[in-house]
């Protein structure tokens, strides 16, 4: 019996029990859809996080103040007051540094007319747009004159402007920041991001104004540094480290009282975490595939029992054991492949919907589809072999006597 005849016979046999075949495939559909959707969601989330990290700045280094200890308790990085505005000026003088932007931050209530919002007030310098890769949507950004004169001017993030109901007509009007009037000189282009750490939800004011009116002192939480060339990042880190250790009077045996981070470190961390997350989600979703495979095996065993007499007749008229084995194995493969195909479609639709709702778009690696198809074939073979072997080993005499 040719392979074509065996395939045709297997498919026609499945066609006589469409409801049973559909219910059997349902487990595989759910399993494959889960694998495709969850892996795609993990890849999409990784892409979204990576794009946002890359949008934070070009060749970016972030120098954070160190941690503090009190009564045996270690507080988070940035809680120390060892990083000063003068340190930012000193870093600006190093070779290979394109721009430096110190950052003083505070949470304040901002009021515009009848609307208000509590957001981050960030004191910085004109270099901030270069360091953090921001673009101005309307108006202008902070100027050297506004920093030198400690002027009460403000540039609004896109989200903050929306929360306050402000648009391009707000340029030149006043808002209250912490109860003090500030003149709005610009609104930034949206970069994307949600939650407390959104780069669009902030108000930027001159660092000198923030120091005098909102924060006090000359310590800063962090300093953003844009390196002129990607090849100079490691050199810049070493030079900044040596400079700050010298300025802070640290002995050779004393640990740094600051932390320098670069985008490569953050991206590497995101990549490793996302790989682990993808494997974990795929493993969880694969459990559904195993359940679907057990369903296929169960139905095939029932089918062998119901068709015992048919198998006996086929063997009596010359069908070989391998023909019977091939027929039942192909039936199991057809069930798993049809279920896998439907599962891929369902998974793609689900992942596209989730990506659209989450805001990172649709992301799918062709390898995910290949792996899903491979899993479907594997399920069909593994869980179809035992029922097929049982059918192939039936004694034709016993099978013909079966009622």
PyMOL commands that set and color helices and strands:
alter all, ss='L'
color gray80, all
select helices_A, chain A and resi 3-15+18-54+85-92+128-131+144-148+158-163+168-170+207-215+230-247+263-306+308-316+321-358+366-392+396-401
alter helices_A, ss='H'
color red, helices_A
select strands_A, chain A and resi 60-65+69-70+73-74+97-112+115-124+136-139+153-156+174-177+180-188+202-206+222-227+258-262
alter strands_A, ss='S'
color yellow, strands_A
deselect
rebuild
show_as cartoon
